[in-house]
């Protein structure tokens, strides 16, 4: 399992290195490199749309848990650590999207032409990178794979890293710091203090909603929304 996690972390970096080797060999300028990586143009609109999508979908997840009595709200509070988590989760989203999507996908493009295969491969390695997280199960690994597919699809179709960064950041922050769920096995200070009343395949147990059937459905809802937006709204693409 440790070796699989190692592969999940290292392989995307290695393909990133291959991308940079090709870029320097072909004498890409700095601006072209950043454009290929999807860093520029900096699209605040894409970032905010990503935040909006994840916020909407995870609000649906919370309401589903509440409706079926899977959780009990114990109280509402505010703590300075929420601000700290806010900036930490932005940093994590930027780092993971650059490595797992931008670097990895651009490296894979040197060898694979099929976008669908690229999305599948990056999803597999994103799941492997989380394989040792607390509470991991087969369902959580499948869900994390679909999460990788979700972010890779957003990156490839928008040709810009800011949409998946917005999706990723809000998915984690709203899940963990607003509603108080575990985030891939990690706990953060949150506005809502909740108690999960049912720990099973529907709720995700110690992994959080991402490790549940509900979480998998939520991932597909995000992919559907992205598909509708990216097909109809060309402003989201580079």
C-alpha positions as CSV (number, residue, x, y, z in Angstrom):
1,X,0.0,0.0,0.0
2,X,2.9,2.4,0.8
3,X,4.4,1.6,-2.6
4,X,1.0,2.4,-4.3
5,X,0.8,5.7,-2.5
6,X,4.4,6.4,-3.5
7,X,3.5,5.8,-7.2
8,X,0.4,8.0,-6.8
9,X,2.7,10.9,-5.6
10,X,5.8,10.4,-7.8
11,X,4.5,9.4,-11.2
12,X,2.6,12.7,-11.8
13,X,5.8,14.6,-10.8
14,X,7.9,12.5,-13.2
15,X,5.6,13.3,-16.1
16,X,5.8,16.9,-15.1
17,X,9.6,16.7,-15.4
18,X,9.1,15.1,-18.9
19,X,6.9,18.1,-19.9
20,X,9.5,20.6,-18.8
21,X,12.3,18.6,-20.6
22,X,10.3,18.8,-23.8
23,X,9.5,22.5,-23.2
24,X,13.2,23.4,-22.7
25,X,14.2,21.2,-25.7
26,X,11.8,23.0,-27.9
27,X,12.8,26.4,-26.5
28,X,9.4,27.3,-25.1
29,X,9.3,30.7,-23.6
30,X,8.1,31.2,-20.0
31,X,4.7,32.5,-21.2
32,X,4.1,29.6,-23.4
33,X,5.0,27.1,-20.6
34,X,2.5,28.8,-18.3
35,X,-0.1,28.8,-21.0
36,X,0.4,25.1,-21.6
37,X,0.1,24.5,-17.9
38,X,-3.1,26.4,-17.8
39,X,-1.8,28.9,-15.3
40,X,-2.4,31.9,-17.7
41,X,-4.6,33.5,-18.5
42,X,-5.5,33.9,-14.8
43,X,-9.3,33.4,-14.9
44,X,-10.9,34.6,-11.7
45,X,-14.3,33.8,-13.2
46,X,-13.4,30.1,-13.7
47,X,-12.1,30.0,-10.1
48,X,-15.4,31.5,-8.8
49,X,-17.5,29.2,-11.0
50,X,-15.6,26.2,-9.6
51,X,-16.2,27.4,-6.0
52,X,-19.9,27.9,-6.8
53,X,-20.3,24.4,-8.2
54,X,-18.7,22.6,-5.3
55,X,-20.5,24.8,-2.8
56,X,-23.8,24.0,-4.4
57,X,-23.2,20.3,-4.6
58,X,-21.9,19.9,-1.1
59,X,-24.8,21.8,0.3
60,X,-26.9,19.1,-1.4
61,X,-24.8,16.5,0.3
62,X,-25.3,18.1,3.7
63,X,-29.1,18.4,3.2
64,X,-29.2,14.8,2.1
65,X,-27.5,13.7,5.3
66,X,-29.8,15.9,7.3
67,X,-32.9,14.7,5.6
68,X,-32.2,11.0,6.2
69,X,-31.0,11.6,9.8
70,X,-27.5,10.6,9.0
71,X,-26.2,13.5,11.1
72,X,-27.1,15.7,14.1
73,X,-26.1,19.3,14.3
74,X,-24.7,20.0,17.8
75,X,-24.0,23.7,17.4
76,X,-22.5,26.6,15.5
77,X,-19.2,28.2,16.3
78,X,-16.4,30.2,14.9
79,X,-12.7,29.7,15.5
80,X,-9.6,31.4,14.2
81,X,-8.3,28.0,12.9
82,X,-11.0,28.2,10.2
83,X,-9.2,31.1,8.6
84,X,-5.9,29.2,8.9
85,X,-7.6,26.2,7.2
86,X,-9.0,28.5,4.5
87,X,-5.5,29.5,3.3
88,X,-4.1,26.0,3.8
89,X,-6.8,24.4,1.7
90,X,-6.2,27.0,-1.1
91,X,-2.6,26.1,-1.0
92,X,-3.4,22.4,-1.1
93,X,-5.8,22.8,-4.0
94,X,-3.2,24.8,-6.0
95,X,-0.4,22.3,-5.3
96,X,-2.5,19.2,-6.1
97,X,-4.0,20.6,-9.2
98,X,-0.6,21.8,-10.6
99,X,1.0,18.4,-9.9
100,X,-1.9,15.9,-10.5
101,X,-3.6,17.7,-13.4
102,X,-1.4,20.4,-15.0
103,X,2.0,18.7,-14.8
104,X,0.8,15.1,-15.1
105,X,-1.6,15.7,-18.0
106,X,0.8,17.8,-20.0
107,X,3.5,15.1,-19.6
108,X,1.0,12.4,-20.6
109,X,0.1,14.3,-23.8
110,X,3.6,13.6,-25.1
111,X,2.7,9.9,-25.3
112,X,-1.1,9.6,-25.3
113,X,-3.5,11.3,-27.6
114,X,-6.8,10.1,-26.1
115,X,-8.2,12.6,-23.6
116,X,-10.4,9.9,-22.2
117,X,-7.4,7.7,-21.5
118,X,-5.5,10.6,-19.9
119,X,-8.5,11.4,-17.7
120,X,-8.7,7.7,-16.6
121,X,-5.0,7.4,-15.9
122,X,-4.8,10.6,-13.8
123,X,-7.9,9.5,-11.9
124,X,-6.2,6.2,-11.0
125,X,-3.1,7.9,-9.7
126,X,-5.1,10.5,-7.8
127,X,-6.8,7.7,-6.0
128,X,-3.5,5.9,-5.2
129,X,-2.2,9.2,-3.7
130,X,-5.0,8.9,-1.1
131,X,-4.8,5.2,-0.5
132,X,-3.3,5.4,3.0
133,X,-5.7,8.1,4.3
134,X,-7.7,7.4,7.5
135,X,-10.8,5.4,6.8
136,X,-10.0,4.4,3.3
137,X,-12.2,1.7,1.7
138,X,-12.9,0.4,-1.8
139,X,-15.8,2.8,-2.1
140,X,-13.6,5.8,-1.0
141,X,-10.9,4.7,-3.5
142,X,-13.6,4.6,-6.3
143,X,-14.9,8.0,-5.2
144,X,-11.4,9.5,-5.2
145,X,-10.8,8.1,-8.6
146,X,-14.0,9.8,-9.8
147,X,-12.8,13.0,-8.1
148,X,-9.6,12.8,-10.2
149,X,-11.7,12.3,-13.3
150,X,-13.8,15.4,-12.3
151,X,-10.8,17.6,-11.9
152,X,-9.0,16.3,-15.0
153,X,-12.2,16.8,-17.1
154,X,-12.4,20.4,-15.8
155,X,-8.8,21.1,-16.7
156,X,-8.8,19.5,-20.1
157,X,-12.0,21.0,-21.3
158,X,-11.4,24.5,-19.9
159,X,-7.7,24.4,-20.8
160,X,-7.2,26.4,-17.6
161,X,-6.1,25.3,-14.1
162,X,-8.3,27.8,-12.3
163,X,-11.6,26.0,-12.7
164,X,-10.3,22.7,-11.1
165,X,-8.5,24.8,-8.4
166,X,-11.8,26.5,-7.5
167,X,-13.7,23.1,-7.5
168,X,-11.0,21.4,-5.4
169,X,-10.7,24.2,-2.8
170,X,-14.4,24.6,-2.3
171,X,-15.0,20.9,-2.2
172,X,-12.6,20.6,0.7
173,X,-13.4,23.8,2.5
174,X,-17.2,23.6,2.4
175,X,-17.1,19.9,3.3
176,X,-14.7,20.3,6.2
177,X,-14.7,23.9,7.5
178,X,-18.4,24.8,6.9
179,X,-20.3,21.6,7.4
180,X,-17.9,19.8,9.7
181,X,-17.4,16.6,7.8
182,X,-14.2,14.7,7.6
183,X,-12.3,15.4,4.4
184,X,-10.6,12.3,3.0
185,X,-9.9,11.2,6.5
186,X,-8.8,14.6,7.9
187,X,-10.7,16.8,10.3
188,X,-10.7,20.6,10.3
189,X,-12.1,23.3,12.6
190,X,-15.6,24.0,11.3
191,X,-18.5,26.4,11.6
192,X,-21.0,23.6,12.2
193,X,-20.4,21.0,14.9
194,X,-21.9,17.8,13.7
195,X,-22.2,14.2,14.8
196,X,-22.5,11.4,12.2
197,X,-25.2,9.0,13.4
198,X,-24.7,6.3,10.8
199,X,-21.2,5.1,9.8
200,X,-21.7,3.0,6.7
201,X,-21.3,2.9,2.9
202,X,-23.9,5.7,2.6
203,X,-22.1,8.1,4.9
204,X,-18.4,7.2,4.4
205,X,-17.4,6.6,8.0
206,X,-14.0,8.0,9.0
207,X,-13.1,9.0,5.4
208,X,-16.0,11.4,5.2
209,X,-18.7,11.8,2.6
210,X,-16.1,11.3,-0.2
211,X,-15.9,7.7,0.9
212,X,-19.6,7.1,0.5
213,X,-22.2,6.3,-2.1
214,X,-23.7,9.7,-1.6
215,X,-20.2,11.2,-2.3
216,X,-19.9,9.3,-5.5
217,X,-23.3,10.6,-6.7
218,X,-22.2,14.1,-5.8
219,X,-19.0,13.7,-7.9
220,X,-21.2,12.7,-10.9
221,X,-23.4,15.7,-10.3
222,X,-20.4,18.0,-10.5
223,X,-19.2,16.3,-13.7
224,X,-22.7,16.7,-15.2
225,X,-22.8,20.4,-14.3
226,X,-19.3,20.8,-15.8
227,X,-20.3,19.1,-19.0
228,X,-23.3,21.4,-19.4
229,X,-21.3,24.5,-18.7
230,X,-18.3,23.7,-20.8
231,X,-20.3,22.6,-23.8
232,X,-22.6,25.7,-23.8
233,X,-20.3,28.4,-22.4
234,X,-17.2,28.9,-24.4
235,X,-16.1,31.7,-22.1
236,X,-14.9,29.1,-19.7
237,X,-12.4,27.8,-22.1
238,X,-9.1,29.5,-23.0
